[in-house]
Amino acid sequence: AGVDTGVFYPLSLHLQEVYKTLGYREGDLPEAESAAREALSLPISPTVGIDDIHYVAERIRAFSVAWKGR
């Protein structure tokens, strides 16, 4: 089984419709925009147990090792 991941904020807060009146445009906050594009959201919940945490950590480690070998 894989690890559930998600994108919770695909658009930086300053670019969301609710903040449009503040006048921010794309490119105004490049670090925030980069984080929105690149952030990886991992499982988090009171029901995530220690075995789940170890599994997720091992999957991340294995991916990192495989990625470095490319």
NORCOR-V208102 format. One record per residue. N is the residue number from 1. SS is DSSP state (H for helix, E for strand, - for the rest). OMEGA is omega as a letter, one per 40 degrees, with the letter a starting at -180 (none if undefined). Layout:
# NORCOR-V208102
N|SS|OMEGA + N|SS|OMEGA
This chain:
# NORCOR-V208102
1|-|i + 2|-|i + 3|-|i + 4|-|i + 5|E|i + 6|E|i + 7|-|a + 8|-|a + 9|-|a + 10|-|i + 11|-|i + 12|-|a + 13|H|a + 14|H|i + 15|H|a + 16|-|a + 17|H|a + 18|H|a + 19|H|a + 20|H|a + 21|H|i + 22|H|i + 23|-|i + 24|-|i + 25|-|i + 26|-|a + 27|-|a + 28|-|a + 29|-|a + 30|H|i + 31|H|i + 32|H|i + 33|H|i + 34|H|i + 35|H|i + 36|H|i + 37|H|a + 38|H|a + 39|-|i + 40|-|i + 41|E|a + 42|E|i + 43|-|i + 44|-|a + 45|-|i + 46|-|a + 47|-|i + 48|-|a + 49|-|a + 50|H|i + 51|H|i + 52|H|i + 53|H|i + 54|H|i + 55|H|i + 56|H|i + 57|H|i + 58|H|i + 59|H|i + 60|H|i + 61|H|a + 62|H|i + 63|H|a + 64|H|i + 65|H|i + 66|H|a + 67|H|i + 68|H|a + 69|-|a + 70|-|none
